[in-house]
Amino acid sequence: MPQAIKVTSRFATPYDTARVLGVPKKRAEELIRRVRQITDRMLHKDSVTIKIKAKAKSTGSLSKKNGGSNAGTKAHKTKAKSFKARG
């Protein structure tokens, strides 16, 4: 039976990986710095997008529920899913 691999040492850092691959220290630092900048920008952009979408969704749905002219006249059908019992 296969056994799980147990890691008893620390995980490899980007600096460790660069050293093993033979990348010069100065070049490794530059690459790591650029990757962190790009990652930070991506994370910031995603968090701003999520906040904007959540805010727009919440304000739009409240105004339609409370002030719409046909607010109480629309009927919505719900779809029920049937599940088979396993046995």
Biopython code that builds the backbone (N, CA, C, O; Angstrom):
import numpy as np
from Bio.PDB.StructureBuilder import StructureBuilder

atoms = [
    (1, "MET", "N", (0.847, -1.173, 0.000)),
    (1, "MET", "CA", (0.000, 0.000, 0.000)),
    (1, "MET", "C", (0.898, 1.244, 0.000)),
    (1, "MET", "O", (1.856, 1.309, 0.770)),
    (2, "PRO", "N", (0.597, 2.237, -0.860)),
    (2, "PRO", "CA", (1.432, 3.442, -0.921)),
    (2, "PRO", "C", (1.361, 4.248, 0.382)),
    (2, "PRO", "O", (0.312, 4.349, 1.018)),
    (3, "GLN", "N", (2.486, 4.804, 0.745)),
    (3, "GLN", "CA", (2.565, 5.614, 1.963)),
    (3, "GLN", "C", (2.577, 7.102, 1.596)),
    (3, "GLN", "O", (3.083, 7.488, 0.542)),
    (4, "ALA", "N", (2.017, 7.918, 2.471)),
    (4, "ALA", "CA", (2.011, 9.361, 2.266)),
    (4, "ALA", "C", (3.418, 9.912, 2.452)),
    (4, "ALA", "O", (4.186, 9.410, 3.272)),
    (5, "ILE", "N", (3.745, 10.933, 1.695)),
    (5, "ILE", "CA", (5.043, 11.588, 1.832)),
    (5, "ILE", "C", (4.957, 12.574, 2.986)),
    (5, "ILE", "O", (4.063, 13.419, 3.017)),
    (6, "LYS", "N", (5.881, 12.470, 3.935)),
    (6, "LYS", "CA", (5.890, 13.358, 5.083)),
    (6, "LYS", "C", (7.025, 14.365, 4.918)),
    (6, "LYS", "O", (8.176, 13.990, 4.699)),
    (7, "VAL", "N", (6.686, 15.632, 5.024)),
    (7, "VAL", "CA", (7.684, 16.690, 4.911)),
    (7, "VAL", "C", (8.032, 17.150, 6.316)),
    (7, "VAL", "O", (7.174, 17.656, 7.039)),
    (8, "THR", "N", (9.280, 16.978, 6.699)),
    (8, "THR", "CA", (9.694, 17.364, 8.042)),
    (8, "THR", "C", (10.477, 18.669, 8.043)),
    (8, "THR", "O", (10.693, 19.262, 9.100)),
    (9, "SER", "N", (10.902, 19.120, 6.869)),
    (9, "SER", "CA", (11.655, 20.371, 6.795)),
    (9, "SER", "C", (10.739, 21.491, 6.308)),
    (9, "SER", "O", (9.572, 21.259, 5.991)),
    (10, "ARG", "N", (11.276, 22.694, 6.253)),
    (10, "ARG", "CA", (10.479, 23.823, 5.787)),
    (10, "ARG", "C", (10.246, 23.729, 4.284)),
    (10, "ARG", "O", (10.958, 23.011, 3.582)),
    (11, "PHE", "N", (9.260, 24.446, 3.800)),
    (11, "PHE", "CA", (8.975, 24.458, 2.369)),
    (11, "PHE", "C", (9.997, 25.320, 1.644)),
    (11, "PHE", "O", (10.596, 26.216, 2.240)),
    (12, "ALA", "N", (10.194, 25.053, 0.377)),
    (12, "ALA", "CA", (11.157, 25.811, -0.425)),
    (12, "ALA", "C", (10.627, 27.217, -0.694)),
    (12, "ALA", "O", (9.445, 27.398, -0.986)),
    (13, "THR", "N", (11.497, 28.194, -0.595)),
    (13, "THR", "CA", (11.149, 29.572, -0.898)),
    (13, "THR", "C", (11.497, 29.861, -2.350)),
    (13, "THR", "O", (12.196, 29.068, -2.981)),
    (14, "PRO", "N", (11.026, 30.976, -2.892)),
    (14, "PRO", "CA", (11.434, 31.332, -4.256)),
    (14, "PRO", "C", (12.947, 31.484, -4.381)),
    (14, "PRO", "O", (13.520, 31.188, -5.430)),
    (15, "TYR", "N", (13.596, 31.947, -3.306)),
    (15, "TYR", "CA", (15.053, 32.102, -3.332)),
    (15, "TYR", "C", (15.747, 30.735, -3.406)),
    (15, "TYR", "O", (16.745, 30.574, -4.108)),
    (16, "ASP", "N", (15.202, 29.751, -2.669)),
    (16, "ASP", "CA", (15.755, 28.395, -2.729)),
    (16, "ASP", "C", (15.630, 27.819, -4.139)),
    (16, "ASP", "O", (16.565, 27.216, -4.665)),
    (17, "THR", "N", (14.463, 28.016, -4.733)),
    (17, "THR", "CA", (14.223, 27.493, -6.075)),
    (17, "THR", "C", (15.171, 28.128, -7.087)),
    (17, "THR", "O", (15.726, 27.445, -7.948)),
    (18, "ALA", "N", (15.349, 29.449, -6.972)),
    (18, "ALA", "CA", (16.255, 30.144, -7.893)),
    (18, "ALA", "C", (17.685, 29.645, -7.725)),
    (18, "ALA", "O", (18.403, 29.472, -8.710)),
    (19, "ARG", "N", (18.096, 29.416, -6.493)),
    (19, "ARG", "CA", (19.459, 28.934, -6.242)),
    (19, "ARG", "C", (19.663, 27.557, -6.870)),
    (19, "ARG", "O", (20.694, 27.306, -7.494)),
    (20, "VAL", "N", (18.688, 26.667, -6.708)),
    (20, "VAL", "CA", (18.791, 25.316, -7.263)),
    (20, "VAL", "C", (18.829, 25.361, -8.788)),
    (20, "VAL", "O", (19.527, 24.566, -9.418)),
    (21, "LEU", "N", (18.076, 26.296, -9.385)),
    (21, "LEU", "CA", (18.052, 26.409, -10.842)),
    (21, "LEU", "C", (19.258, 27.151, -11.400)),
    (21, "LEU", "O", (19.452, 27.187, -12.615)),
    (22, "GLY", "N", (20.060, 27.735, -10.540)),
    (22, "GLY", "CA", (21.266, 28.417, -10.989)),
    (22, "GLY", "C", (21.058, 29.861, -11.412)),
    (22, "GLY", "O", (21.873, 30.411, -12.151)),
    (23, "VAL", "N", (19.968, 30.488, -10.949)),
    (23, "VAL", "CA", (19.706, 31.884, -11.288)),
    (23, "VAL", "C", (20.545, 32.766, -10.359)),
    (23, "VAL", "O", (20.577, 32.524, -9.152)),
    (24, "PRO", "N", (21.221, 33.779, -10.898)),
    (24, "PRO", "CA", (22.007, 34.666, -10.036)),
    (24, "PRO", "C", (21.125, 35.360, -8.991)),
    (24, "PRO", "O", (19.949, 35.625, -9.239)),
    (25, "LYS", "N", (21.705, 35.650, -7.827)),
    (25, "LYS", "CA", (20.945, 36.195, -6.706)),
    (25, "LYS", "C", (20.274, 37.527, -7.060)),
    (25, "LYS", "O", (19.114, 37.747, -6.711)),
    (26, "LYS", "N", (20.986, 38.403, -7.740)),
    (26, "LYS", "CA", (20.445, 39.708, -8.105)),
    (26, "LYS", "C", (19.248, 39.554, -9.048)),
    (26, "LYS", "O", (18.229, 40.227, -8.892)),
    (27, "ARG", "N", (19.389, 38.665, -10.022)),
    (27, "ARG", "CA", (18.300, 38.423, -10.983)),
    (27, "ARG", "C", (17.091, 37.796, -10.285)),
    (27, "ARG", "O", (15.951, 38.149, -10.588)),
    (28, "ALA", "N", (17.331, 36.876, -9.358)),
    (28, "ALA", "CA", (16.246, 36.235, -8.612)),
    (28, "ALA", "C", (15.475, 37.269, -7.804)),
    (28, "ALA", "O", (14.245, 37.243, -7.772)),
    (29, "GLU", "N", (16.193, 38.181, -7.150)),
    (29, "GLU", "CA", (15.537, 39.227, -6.364)),
    (29, "GLU", "C", (14.675, 40.127, -7.247)),
    (29, "GLU", "O", (13.572, 40.510, -6.857)),
    (30, "GLU", "N", (15.170, 40.461, -8.423)),
    (30, "GLU", "CA", (14.416, 41.295, -9.363)),
    (30, "GLU", "C", (13.147, 40.586, -9.831)),
    (30, "GLU", "O", (12.075, 41.190, -9.869)),
    (31, "LEU", "N", (13.267, 39.310, -10.187)),
    (31, "LEU", "CA", (12.099, 38.545, -10.640)),
    (31, "LEU", "C", (11.052, 38.411, -9.531)),
    (31, "LEU", "O", (9.856, 38.574, -9.777)),
    (32, "ILE", "N", (11.506, 38.116, -8.319)),
    (32, "ILE", "CA", (10.582, 37.957, -7.194)),
    (32, "ILE", "C", (9.883, 39.279, -6.892)),
    (32, "ILE", "O", (8.687, 39.293, -6.599)),
    (33, "ARG", "N", (10.619, 40.394, -6.959)),
    (33, "ARG", "CA", (10.034, 41.710, -6.716)),
    (33, "ARG", "C", (8.949, 42.019, -7.764)),
    (33, "ARG", "O", (7.882, 42.525, -7.417)),
    (34, "ARG", "N", (9.217, 41.718, -9.033)),
    (34, "ARG", "CA", (8.236, 41.974, -10.099)),
    (34, "ARG", "C", (6.992, 41.108, -9.936)),
    (34, "ARG", "O", (5.873, 41.586, -10.126)),
    (35, "VAL", "N", (7.178, 39.852, -9.590)),
    (35, "VAL", "CA", (6.033, 38.961, -9.402)),
    (35, "VAL", "C", (5.165, 39.448, -8.245)),
    (35, "VAL", "O", (3.938, 39.416, -8.337)),
    (36, "ARG", "N", (5.784, 39.893, -7.169)),
    (36, "ARG", "CA", (5.013, 40.413, -6.032)),
    (36, "ARG", "C", (4.228, 41.664, -6.418)),
    (36, "ARG", "O", (3.085, 41.828, -5.991)),
    (37, "GLN", "N", (4.819, 42.543, -7.213)),
    (37, "GLN", "CA", (4.113, 43.750, -7.661)),
    (37, "GLN", "C", (2.890, 43.376, -8.503)),
    (37, "GLN", "O", (1.805, 43.923, -8.308)),
    (38, "ILE", "N", (3.070, 42.457, -9.424)),
    (38, "ILE", "CA", (1.955, 42.041, -10.289)),
    (38, "ILE", "C", (0.869, 41.375, -9.455)),
    (38, "ILE", "O", (-0.315, 41.645, -9.652)),
    (39, "THR", "N", (1.258, 40.516, -8.534)),
    (39, "THR", "CA", (0.293, 39.826, -7.688)),
    (39, "THR", "C", (-0.481, 40.819, -6.828)),
    (39, "THR", "O", (-1.699, 40.705, -6.691)),
    (40, "ASP", "N", (0.218, 41.789, -6.252)),
    (40, "ASP", "CA", (-0.452, 42.790, -5.428)),
    (40, "ASP", "C", (-1.468, 43.587, -6.240)),
    (40, "ASP", "O", (-2.568, 43.865, -5.764)),
    (41, "ARG", "N", (-1.096, 43.954, -7.468)),
    (41, "ARG", "CA", (-2.029, 44.687, -8.326)),
    (41, "ARG", "C", (-3.246, 43.844, -8.662)),
    (41, "ARG", "O", (-4.370, 44.346, -8.658)),
    (42, "MET", "N", (-3.032, 42.562, -8.952)),
    (42, "MET", "CA", (-4.151, 41.683, -9.285)),
    (42, "MET", "C", (-5.083, 41.521, -8.094)),
    (42, "MET", "O", (-6.302, 41.569, -8.255)),
    (43, "LEU", "N", (-4.534, 41.332, -6.915)),
    (43, "LEU", "CA", (-5.357, 41.164, -5.718)),
    (43, "LEU", "C", (-6.129, 42.442, -5.412)),
    (43, "LEU", "O", (-7.305, 42.385, -5.053)),
    (44, "HIS", "N", (-5.481, 43.584, -5.550)),
    (44, "HIS", "CA", (-6.155, 44.856, -5.300)),
    (44, "HIS", "C", (-7.279, 45.070, -6.302)),
    (44, "HIS", "O", (-8.366, 45.511, -5.928)),
    (45, "LYS", "N", (-7.033, 44.766, -7.562)),
    (45, "LYS", "CA", (-8.047, 44.936, -8.613)),
    (45, "LYS", "C", (-9.246, 44.038, -8.341)),
    (45, "LYS", "O", (-10.388, 44.476, -8.480)),
    (46, "ASP", "N", (-9.003, 42.789, -7.956)),
    (46, "ASP", "CA", (-10.094, 41.861, -7.671)),
    (46, "ASP", "C", (-10.922, 42.321, -6.488)),
    (46, "ASP", "O", (-12.150, 42.233, -6.523)),
    (47, "SER", "N", (-10.267, 42.817, -5.425)),
    (47, "SER", "CA", (-11.012, 43.236, -4.244)),
    (47, "SER", "C", (-11.853, 44.469, -4.546)),
    (47, "SER", "O", (-12.968, 44.587, -4.039)),
    (48, "VAL", "N", (-11.347, 45.386, -5.359)),
    (48, "VAL", "CA", (-12.123, 46.568, -5.741)),
    (48, "VAL", "C", (-13.313, 46.154, -6.590)),
    (48, "VAL", "O", (-14.415, 46.668, -6.397)),
    (49, "THR", "N", (-13.113, 45.238, -7.522)),
    (49, "THR", "CA", (-14.193, 44.766, -8.379)),
    (49, "THR", "C", (-15.282, 44.095, -7.566)),
    (49, "THR", "O", (-16.464, 44.328, -7.814)),
    (50, "ILE", "N", (-14.915, 43.274, -6.609)),
    (50, "ILE", "CA", (-15.887, 42.570, -5.776)),
    (50, "ILE", "C", (-16.698, 43.579, -4.967)),
    (50, "ILE", "O", (-17.916, 43.440, -4.859)),
    (51, "LYS", "N", (-16.045, 44.592, -4.399)),
    (51, "LYS", "CA", (-16.758, 45.595, -3.610)),
    (51, "LYS", "C", (-17.733, 46.374, -4.485)),
    (51, "LYS", "O", (-18.864, 46.627, -4.069)),
    (52, "ILE", "N", (-17.318, 46.755, -5.680)),
    (52, "ILE", "CA", (-18.180, 47.524, -6.572)),
    (52, "ILE", "C", (-19.385, 46.697, -6.990)),
    (52, "ILE", "O", (-20.507, 47.203, -6.986)),
    (53, "LYS", "N", (-19.174, 45.432, -7.351)),
    (53, "LYS", "CA", (-20.282, 44.570, -7.775)),
    (53, "LYS", "C", (-21.259, 44.348, -6.628)),
    (53, "LYS", "O", (-22.473, 44.389, -6.833)),
    (54, "ALA", "N", (-20.743, 44.113, -5.423)),
    (54, "ALA", "CA", (-21.617, 43.868, -4.276)),
    (54, "ALA", "C", (-22.438, 45.106, -3.960)),
    (54, "ALA", "O", (-23.627, 44.995, -3.660)),
    (55, "LYS", "N", (-21.833, 46.275, -4.020)),
    (55, "LYS", "CA", (-22.538, 47.508, -3.723)),
    (55, "LYS", "C", (-23.611, 47.770, -4.772)),
    (55, "LYS", "O", (-24.733, 48.137, -4.422)),
    (56, "ALA", "N", (-23.295, 47.592, -6.034)),
    (56, "ALA", "CA", (-24.261, 47.826, -7.102)),
    (56, "ALA", "C", (-25.428, 46.852, -7.016)),
    (56, "ALA", "O", (-26.576, 47.232, -7.247)),
    (57, "LYS", "N", (-25.147, 45.635, -6.695)),
    (57, "LYS", "CA", (-26.196, 44.622, -6.614)),
    (57, "LYS", "C", (-27.138, 44.916, -5.461)),
    (57, "LYS", "O", (-28.354, 44.813, -5.621)),
    (58, "SER", "N", (-26.603, 45.279, -4.304)),
    (58, "SER", "CA", (-27.449, 45.494, -3.138)),
    (58, "SER", "C", (-28.317, 46.730, -3.304)),
    (58, "SER", "O", (-29.487, 46.689, -2.925)),
    (59, "THR", "N", (-27.809, 47.819, -3.847)),
    (59, "THR", "CA", (-28.618, 49.026, -4.006)),
    (59, "THR", "C", (-29.651, 48.845, -5.106)),
    (59, "THR", "O", (-30.769, 49.342, -4.973)),
    (60, "GLY", "N", (-29.319, 48.160, -6.172)),
    (60, "GLY", "CA", (-30.259, 47.972, -7.262)),
    (60, "GLY", "C", (-31.424, 47.080, -6.877)),
    (60, "GLY", "O", (-32.561, 47.354, -7.261)),
    (61, "SER", "N", (-31.170, 46.031, -6.138)),
    (61, "SER", "CA", (-32.237, 45.106, -5.790)),
    (61, "SER", "C", (-33.178, 45.704, -4.755)),
    (61, "SER", "O", (-34.369, 45.394, -4.770)),
    (62, "LEU", "N", (-32.688, 46.545, -3.865)),
    (62, "LEU", "CA", (-33.550, 47.160, -2.861)),
    (62, "LEU", "C", (-34.507, 48.155, -3.497)),
    (62, "LEU", "O", (-35.683, 48.197, -3.136)),
    (63, "SER", "N", (-34.024, 48.950, -4.434)),
    (63, "SER", "CA", (-34.889, 49.947, -5.049)),
    (63, "SER", "C", (-35.982, 49.280, -5.879)),
    (63, "SER", "O", (-37.103, 49.787, -5.924)),
    (64, "LYS", "N", (-35.698, 48.187, -6.521)),
    (64, "LYS", "CA", (-36.709, 47.502, -7.315)),
    (64, "LYS", "C", (-37.765, 46.851, -6.425)),
    (64, "LYS", "O", (-38.947, 46.844, -6.770)),
    (65, "LYS", "N", (-37.351, 46.309, -5.294)),
    (65, "LYS", "CA", (-38.305, 45.640, -4.409)),
    (65, "LYS", "C", (-39.256, 46.651, -3.768)),
    (65, "LYS", "O", (-40.453, 46.386, -3.659)),
    (66, "ASN", "N", (-38.747, 47.786, -3.350)),
    (66, "ASN", "CA", (-39.552, 48.725, -2.591)),
    (66, "ASN", "C", (-40.343, 49.690, -3.459)),
    (66, "ASN", "O", (-41.457, 50.058, -3.086)),
    (67, "GLY", "N", (-39.817, 50.112, -4.595)),
    (67, "GLY", "CA", (-40.470, 51.186, -5.312)),
    (67, "GLY", "C", (-40.965, 50.844, -6.693)),
    (67, "GLY", "O", (-41.382, 51.751, -7.413)),
    (68, "GLY", "N", (-40.948, 49.617, -7.104)),
    (68, "GLY", "CA", (-41.376, 49.267, -8.454)),
    (68, "GLY", "C", (-42.889, 49.365, -8.600)),
    (68, "GLY", "O", (-43.621, 49.074, -7.654)),
    (69, "SER", "N", (-43.369, 49.774, -9.782)),
    (69, "SER", "CA", (-44.812, 49.923, -9.986)),
    (69, "SER", "C", (-45.506, 48.567, -10.047)),
    (69, "SER", "O", (-46.670, 48.462, -9.658)),
    (70, "ASN", "N", (-44.834, 47.542, -10.518)),
    (70, "ASN", "CA", (-45.420, 46.203, -10.609)),
    (70, "ASN", "C", (-44.827, 45.281, -9.553)),
    (70, "ASN", "O", (-44.669, 44.083, -9.789)),
    (71, "ALA", "N", (-44.502, 45.827, -8.406)),
    (71, "ALA", "CA", (-43.761, 45.071, -7.410)),
    (71, "ALA", "C", (-44.495, 43.831, -6.930)),
    (71, "ALA", "O", (-43.866, 42.788, -6.752)),
    (72, "GLY", "N", (-45.805, 43.906, -6.714)),
    (72, "GLY", "CA", (-46.523, 42.764, -6.154)),
    (72, "GLY", "C", (-47.225, 41.913, -7.173)),
    (72, "GLY", "O", (-47.847, 40.918, -6.801)),
    (73, "THR", "N", (-47.158, 42.255, -8.447)),
    (73, "THR", "CA", (-47.963, 41.556, -9.440)),
    (73, "THR", "C", (-47.222, 40.431, -10.151)),
    (73, "THR", "O", (-47.843, 39.641, -10.861)),
    (74, "LYS", "N", (-45.916, 40.344, -9.975)),
    (74, "LYS", "CA", (-45.159, 39.320, -10.692)),
    (74, "LYS", "C", (-45.177, 38.002, -9.922)),
    (74, "LYS", "O", (-44.951, 37.977, -8.712)),
    (75, "ALA", "N", (-45.442, 36.929, -10.620)),
    (75, "ALA", "CA", (-45.433, 35.603, -10.007)),
    (75, "ALA", "C", (-44.195, 34.864, -10.475)),
    (75, "ALA", "O", (-43.898, 34.837, -11.670)),
    (76, "HIS", "N", (-43.482, 34.274, -9.557)),
    (76, "HIS", "CA", (-42.275, 33.519, -9.889)),
    (76, "HIS", "C", (-42.509, 32.049, -9.575)),
    (76, "HIS", "O", (-42.994, 31.701, -8.498)),
    (77, "LYS", "N", (-42.165, 31.204, -10.512)),
    (77, "LYS", "CA", (-42.290, 29.767, -10.306)),
    (77, "LYS", "C", (-40.984, 29.244, -9.730)),
    (77, "LYS", "O", (-39.900, 29.643, -10.156)),
    (78, "THR", "N", (-41.097, 28.360, -8.772)),
    (78, "THR", "CA", (-39.906, 27.726, -8.224)),
    (78, "THR", "C", (-39.806, 26.327, -8.791)),
    (78, "THR", "O", (-40.806, 25.629, -8.959)),
    (79, "LYS", "N", (-38.603, 25.939, -9.076)),
    (79, "LYS", "CA", (-38.372, 24.601, -9.614)),
    (79, "LYS", "C", (-37.862, 23.717, -8.499)),
    (79, "LYS", "O", (-36.827, 24.002, -7.896)),
    (80, "ALA", "N", (-38.582, 22.647, -8.222)),
    (80, "ALA", "CA", (-38.165, 21.711, -7.194)),
    (80, "ALA", "C", (-37.418, 20.562, -7.853)),
    (80, "ALA", "O", (-37.870, 20.010, -8.857)),
    (81, "LYS", "N", (-36.296, 20.213, -7.293)),
    (81, "LYS", "CA", (-35.537, 19.074, -7.808)),
    (81, "LYS", "C", (-35.899, 17.835, -7.007)),
    (81, "LYS", "O", (-36.015, 17.880, -5.782)),
    (82, "SER", "N", (-36.073, 16.743, -7.708)),
    (82, "SER", "CA", (-36.370, 15.502, -6.996)),
    (82, "SER", "C", (-35.093, 14.684, -6.891)),
    (82, "SER", "O", (-34.283, 14.653, -7.817)),
    (83, "PHE", "N", (-34.926, 14.036, -5.774)),
    (83, "PHE", "CA", (-33.751, 13.226, -5.533)),
    (83, "PHE", "C", (-34.181, 11.793, -5.275)),
    (83, "PHE", "O", (-35.184, 11.542, -4.607)),
    (84, "LYS", "N", (-33.421, 10.874, -5.803)),
    (84, "LYS", "CA", (-33.697, 9.462, -5.564)),
    (84, "LYS", "C", (-32.979, 9.039, -4.295)),
    (84, "LYS", "O", (-31.829, 9.410, -4.061)),
    (85, "ALA", "N", (-33.663, 8.270, -3.494)),
    (85, "ALA", "CA", (-33.052, 7.763, -2.261)),
    (85, "ALA", "C", (-32.130, 6.607, -2.603)),
    (85, "ALA", "O", (-32.479, 5.714, -3.375)),
    (86, "ARG", "N", (-30.951, 6.644, -2.012)),
    (86, "ARG", "CA", (-30.020, 5.546, -2.241)),
    (86, "ARG", "C", (-30.228, 4.512, -1.143)),
    (86, "ARG", "O", (-30.415, 4.851, 0.025)),
    (87, "GLY", "N", (-30.193, 3.306, -1.523)),
    (87, "GLY", "CA", (-30.394, 2.318, -0.483)),
    (87, "GLY", "C", (-29.994, 0.946, -0.867)),
    (87, "GLY", "O", (-30.119, 0.020, -0.065)),
]
sb = StructureBuilder()
sb.init_structure("model")
sb.init_model(0)
sb.init_chain("A")
sb.init_seg("    ")
for serial, (resi, resn, name, xyz) in enumerate(atoms, 1):
    if name == "N":
        sb.init_residue(resn, " ", resi, " ")
    sb.init_atom(name, np.array(xyz, "f"), 0.0, 1.0, " ", f" {name:<3s}", serial, name[0])
structure = sb.get_structure()
